[in-house]
């Protein structure tokens, strides 16, 4: 996908980039490292499809939008999409558990 300028997922699919585990800072300023072997369930939404189709043929708009930080179901079936020097994951919006707001 090196020559691709933009990727638009189909229907209710969402393209995300997983956020690496980072150390947590306590209120006292102490950094607590995380285990790098533990997979992260946080991801940043890169691209969103048009939404799911209802029985009457109309579309239900997606809830997430580009730039959202989301929590992914750890058992979600994702497709890995290598793009340039990064790896993205394509999944259904149903596999997103929630939006994380800071």
Protein Blocks (a to p, Z undefined) as FASTA:
>chain_A
ZZpmbdcdehjbccdddddddddddfkopacdddfklccfbdcdfbdcebdcdfkopacd
dfbdghiacdddfkbccddddehjbccddddfklpgbdcdZZ
